[in-house]
Amino acid sequence: MAIAGALAAIRACLIVLPACAAAQAVHGADTPPVAAYAWRLPPGFPLPVVPADNPMSAAKVELGRRLFHDTRLSSTGLYACATCHRPELAFTDGRARARGVTGESTKHGAMSLANVAYNATFTWSDPRVHSLESQMRQPLFNEHPPEMGLEGAGRAAVDALAAEPGYRELFAAAFPGGAAPISMDLVIKAIAAFERTLISGRSPFDRYVYDDDRTALSDSQKRGMALFFSPRAGCAQCHSGINFSGPLIYEGSAKAAASYADTGLYDVDGRGSYPQNDRGLIDITHRATDMGKFRVPTLRNVALTAPYMHDGSVPSLEEVVDRYARGGHGSRSQDSRIRRLSLSQEERTDLVAFLGSLTDREFVDDPRFR
């Protein structure tokens, strides 16, 4: 596909909304008035959906930022949300599988938090988790294995925060008129508000598409982009939309279901089965067709988030591209989109180069997130 034609196709695949949306704010109908929150949205990005019971405010986002980096929200006092979601790694941790407070590994790698405000669902394989607020309870309180380890220790963590005068002031500003000055529920709401601001959309790819900066991408990246969005490679069948992750939700959007796919990563029985302890969506739905299906992750900043796949079993982007070119494990996948591709070495190099163009240095270096 010619580059000009590819760019037209790309624009058709992305949500393109007026940049003036960044000046809007969202408020809950029955909450006390707080300072209006002005979104700083990249060109083409719509307003995120905000729960009515957790409206955005600058004070709440600032409180959430501090809590996100506070190790007192763990049973050992050594772990914070930022331990597994490091800003410089696009809010991942560089491990194949995340580790909790006991040092035990979880089943999955830490997912990037880039653009989580637009997610239809959360976690790798549980479609029942529909909000940041509900998702956050899993790392805080789960026990098998424990991540933050706060099951049975949540009250002590809240008391430790409440003992600091600075936090009392921050909570009062973020939640004016609240009955309880500090509670775990308010901690979760503040962190969720902060996480909704983690919006990444100023990569070289974005400058090329939205700013019409024809120098933003190299020739190799442009060829890789054309291939990525072409029917022949089919990458955009799963990694579509502004977040390269499939359907999103935003203000004014229709209700959307997250995209799940079998990547052809395992075949333990010759029929495409995955390891018994981690079979993906099938463990929730119990539908045979959901064997090995996991949520399609964002590709934004993907060059910073190695290793790859839900369990971190693929170490590099080059190997990811090679694996997909081979059609996964080689046996029949549950997902017909996984198929053998005839790609030259130059095309594989170009695809990896294009994926590198999705790195947003403004996002990972932004002091507002530190």
C-alpha atoms as one frame of an Amber mdcrd trajectory, in Angstrom:
protein
   0.000   0.000   0.000   1.388   3.448  -0.873   2.249   5.685   2.073  -0.379
   8.316   1.170  -3.047   5.642   0.904  -1.924   4.108   4.178  -2.213   7.452
   5.977  -5.782   7.858   4.735  -6.621   4.361   5.968  -5.008   5.071   9.327
  -7.033   8.229   9.838 -10.183   6.235   9.091  -9.220   3.725  11.811  -8.628
   6.317  14.526 -11.016   8.405  16.590 -10.445  12.023  15.545 -12.204  14.626
  17.667 -11.694  18.378  18.068  -8.813  19.374  20.302 -11.149  21.833  22.064
 -12.464  18.855  24.038  -9.377  19.282  26.207 -10.899  22.395  27.737 -13.974
  20.563  29.009 -14.517  19.151  32.489 -16.729  16.386  33.886 -18.635  16.659
  37.161 -20.861  14.369  39.182 -24.404  15.615  39.676 -24.655  15.096  43.441
 -21.165  15.870  44.693 -19.895  19.007  46.433 -18.413  21.621  44.089 -14.657
  21.337  43.540 -12.253  23.169  41.283 -13.020  22.320  37.647 -10.610  19.942
  35.991  -9.225  20.953  32.600  -8.122  17.943  30.577  -4.837  18.178  28.674
  -5.723  15.908  25.780  -3.576  15.298  22.711  -5.052  16.087  19.282  -7.592
  13.485  18.233  -8.273  12.218  21.767 -11.839  12.337  23.149 -12.930  13.127
  26.688 -12.633  10.120  29.004 -15.710   8.842  30.804 -15.623   9.802  34.487
 -17.820   8.058  37.099 -20.513  10.308  38.526 -19.431   9.415  42.070 -15.775
  10.268  41.431 -15.573  13.562  39.523 -12.195  14.919  38.488 -10.438  17.812
  40.195  -6.872  19.065  40.255  -6.747  18.525  44.031  -7.885  14.915  43.699
  -5.380  14.186  40.920  -2.544  15.617  43.021  -3.593  13.521  45.995  -3.804
  10.452  43.774  -0.333  11.108  42.381   1.174  11.116  45.870  -0.730   8.006
  46.915   0.321   6.213  43.730   3.948   6.586  44.830   3.395   5.995  48.568
   4.783   2.723  49.940   2.556   2.935  53.010  -0.152   1.395  50.840   1.463
  -2.022  51.240   1.730  -4.412  54.153   5.548  -4.237  54.173   5.875  -0.496
  53.618   8.138  -1.263  50.640   5.677  -1.376  47.710   3.706   1.353  46.001
   1.544   1.281  42.880   4.560   2.808  41.128   6.702  -0.214  42.051   4.978
  -2.259  39.344   3.960   0.723  37.209   7.096   2.780  36.650   6.657   5.997
  34.626   9.926   5.538  32.716   8.737   2.112  31.502   5.344   3.445  30.385
   3.950   2.346  33.754   5.079  -1.284  33.539   7.892  -2.868  35.575  10.224
  -4.599  33.105   9.499  -8.046  34.567   7.994 -11.044  32.826   5.504 -11.336
  35.670   4.849  -8.807  38.402   5.982  -9.523  41.978   4.095  -8.773  45.147
   5.165  -7.846  48.661   6.225 -11.420  49.488   8.444 -11.659  46.410   6.127
 -14.226  44.832   5.371 -13.683  41.140   1.837 -13.163  39.905   0.508 -15.007
  36.843   0.776 -12.010  34.524   2.950  -9.071  33.623   2.033  -5.594  34.832
  -0.024  -3.938  32.100   0.815  -0.434  30.927  -1.374   2.285  32.406  -1.097
   4.480  29.304  -4.599   5.638  28.331  -6.373   3.394  30.858  -9.025   6.114
  31.084 -10.420   4.721  27.819 -10.433   1.017  28.730 -13.682  -0.910  28.366
 -12.429  -3.531  30.834  -9.325  -4.094  32.946  -6.934  -6.947  33.772  -5.644
  -9.495  31.249  -8.536 -11.921  31.296 -11.491 -10.849  33.452 -14.152  -8.978
  31.431 -16.197  -8.300  34.585 -13.882  -5.511  35.799 -15.207  -2.306  34.255
 -13.664   0.561  36.235 -10.330   1.658  37.608 -11.900   1.854  41.048 -12.965
  -1.807  41.015  -9.743  -2.981  39.366  -7.630  -1.379  42.072  -9.049  -3.621
  44.773  -7.355  -6.625  43.214  -3.711  -5.554  43.725  -4.529  -3.952  47.067
  -6.334  -6.895  48.656  -5.788 -10.130  46.726  -4.015 -12.958  48.552  -3.042
 -15.616  45.989  -0.449 -14.282  45.670  -0.601 -11.003  47.590   0.438  -7.929
  45.618   0.146  -4.957  47.978  -0.875  -7.296  50.816  -3.493  -5.065  52.432
  -6.082  -7.769  53.137  -6.597  -7.381  56.881  -4.129  -4.471  56.977  -6.078
  -1.761  55.190  -7.060   0.055  58.361  -3.441   0.303  59.488  -2.443   1.753
  56.108  -5.207   4.355  56.290  -4.227   5.252  59.869  -0.614   5.752  58.763
  -1.753   8.183  56.067  -4.120   9.966  58.454  -1.279  10.524  60.925   0.412
  12.872  58.442  -0.972  16.438  58.561  -0.141  17.017  54.907  -2.390  14.174
  53.848  -5.255  15.409  55.995  -5.134  18.702  54.109  -4.879  17.001  50.722
  -7.862  14.729  51.415  -9.943  17.666  52.637  -9.185  19.575  49.434  -9.865
  16.584  47.186 -13.076  15.489  48.928 -14.663  18.618  50.435 -17.558  17.948
  52.760 -16.776  14.261  53.114 -18.083  12.478  56.205 -14.814  10.593  56.786
 -11.620  12.627  56.258  -9.595   9.608  55.107 -10.757   6.137  54.116  -9.651
   3.349  51.779 -12.554   4.173  49.479 -11.263   7.726  49.086  -7.706   6.468
  48.590  -8.920   4.331  45.698 -10.934   7.169  44.165  -7.970   9.545  44.290
  -5.565   7.072  42.672  -8.142   6.302  39.972  -8.476  10.025  39.233  -4.707
  10.300  38.849  -4.560   7.243  36.594  -7.181   8.785  34.298  -4.709  11.563
  33.530  -2.065   9.115  32.225  -2.819   9.907  28.598  -0.186   9.244  25.962
  -0.631  10.682  22.479   2.420  12.721  21.421   4.656  10.074  19.895   6.342
  10.514  16.493   3.411   8.559  15.032   0.969  11.115  16.486   2.987  14.039
  15.184   2.961  12.434  11.743  -0.783  11.695  11.750  -2.226  14.641  13.687
   0.342  17.405  13.143   1.067  16.445   9.527   4.771  16.482  10.373   6.192
  14.438   7.500   9.628  14.416   9.146   8.380  12.716  12.337   8.851   9.200
  10.932  11.784   7.636   9.152  11.305   5.920   5.793  11.534   2.543   7.534
   8.868   3.574  10.070   6.572   4.768   7.273   6.922   1.457   5.461   6.276
  -0.379   8.725   3.189   1.747   9.372   1.790   0.950   5.919   2.405  -2.751
   6.519   0.935  -2.643  10.045  -2.371  -1.235   8.748  -2.452  -3.372   5.602
  -4.775  -6.387   5.203  -1.734  -8.499   4.398  -0.153  -8.133   7.837  -3.468
  -7.563   9.615  -1.901  -6.127  12.799  -4.624  -3.471  13.078  -7.367  -6.101
  13.142  -6.621  -6.443  16.859  -4.505  -3.373  17.613  -6.926  -0.731  16.351
  -8.088   2.706  17.445  -6.184   5.517  19.101  -4.788   3.197  21.749  -3.868
   0.344  19.393  -5.896  -1.981  21.624  -9.325  -2.321  20.049 -12.645  -0.734
  21.118 -12.559   2.041  23.717 -15.083   3.972  25.745 -15.188   7.758  25.956
 -17.721  10.551  26.429 -20.487  10.084  23.872 -19.335   6.659  22.672 -21.531
   3.624  22.391 -21.046   0.875  24.942 -18.000  -1.117  23.861 -16.647  -4.553
  24.665 -12.899  -4.984  25.044 -11.060  -7.016  22.438  -9.688 -10.434  23.430
  -7.520 -12.635  21.236  -5.702 -15.948  21.246  -2.156 -15.074  20.219  -1.218
 -18.645  19.403   1.327 -18.607  22.198   0.776 -22.123  23.567  -0.395 -25.543
  22.401   0.031 -27.993  25.268  -2.176 -30.742  23.854  -1.971 -30.428  20.071
  -5.381 -28.735  20.018  -4.337 -25.224  21.016  -4.822 -25.530  24.777  -2.987
 -23.234  27.188  -1.369 -24.198  30.533  -4.018 -25.319  33.018  -3.209 -22.616
  35.568  -3.608 -19.736  33.085  -5.977 -20.418  30.213  -7.285 -16.892  29.699
 -10.883 -15.835  29.125 -12.173 -19.414  29.171 -11.602 -19.543  32.932 -14.286
 -16.855  33.328 -16.713 -17.667  30.508 -16.196 -21.466  30.353 -16.662 -21.270
  26.582 -14.321 -23.533  24.629 -13.838 -20.823  21.994 -12.270 -18.564  24.634
  -9.288 -20.850  25.228  -6.100 -18.791  25.290  -7.821 -15.463  24.776  -6.393
 -12.494  26.640  -7.198  -8.798  26.396  -5.465  -7.028  23.539  -2.975  -4.653
  25.193  -2.060  -1.185  23.987   0.949  -0.904  21.702   1.645   2.667  22.735
   5.172   2.916  24.147   5.564  -0.801  23.424   9.298  -0.464  22.815   9.627
   0.382  26.539   7.497  -2.439  27.933   9.488  -5.639  27.279   9.083  -8.545
  27.865   5.868  -9.225  25.984   2.625 -11.241  26.039   0.427 -11.769  29.096
   3.115 -13.825  30.851   6.216 -12.025  29.595   7.390 -15.116  27.731   8.584
 -13.270  24.595  11.648 -11.106  25.309  11.844  -8.691  22.357   9.784  -6.959
  19.697  11.809  -8.711  17.024  10.769 -12.076  18.432   7.138 -10.934  18.724
   7.085 -10.063  15.028   8.827 -13.333  14.114   6.347 -15.332  16.199   3.343
 -13.740  14.517   4.948 -14.194  11.098   5.195 -17.922  11.873   1.499 -17.992
  12.757   2.048 -18.467  16.476   2.836 -21.957  17.710   2.087 -23.418  14.285
  -1.010 -25.393  15.215  -4.489 -24.137  14.517  -5.279 -21.144  16.722  -8.709
 -20.388  18.169  -8.355 -16.993  16.481  -8.369 -16.997  12.677  -6.465 -13.701
  12.668  -3.337 -15.602  13.717  -1.968 -16.997  10.488   1.362 -17.507   8.785
   2.658 -14.349   7.085   5.161 -14.093   4.265   7.343 -11.225   5.484  10.833
 -10.387   4.274  13.534  -9.501   6.775  13.276  -5.872   5.684   9.532  -5.886
   6.358  10.075  -7.350   9.805  12.657  -4.655  10.517  10.235  -1.992   9.282
   7.441  -3.274  11.551   9.704  -3.095  14.596  10.789   0.408  13.551   7.149
   1.500  13.311   6.399   0.096  16.761   9.282   2.215  18.039   7.551   5.297
  16.615   4.782   4.807  19.212   7.141   5.805  22.042   5.931   9.054  23.619
   8.852  10.652  25.440   6.697  13.564  26.605   4.516  11.032  28.414   7.168
   8.903  30.109   9.238  11.953  31.117   6.303  14.082  32.287   7.067  15.416
  35.802   3.309  15.527  36.565   3.377  11.731  36.839   6.467  11.410  39.039
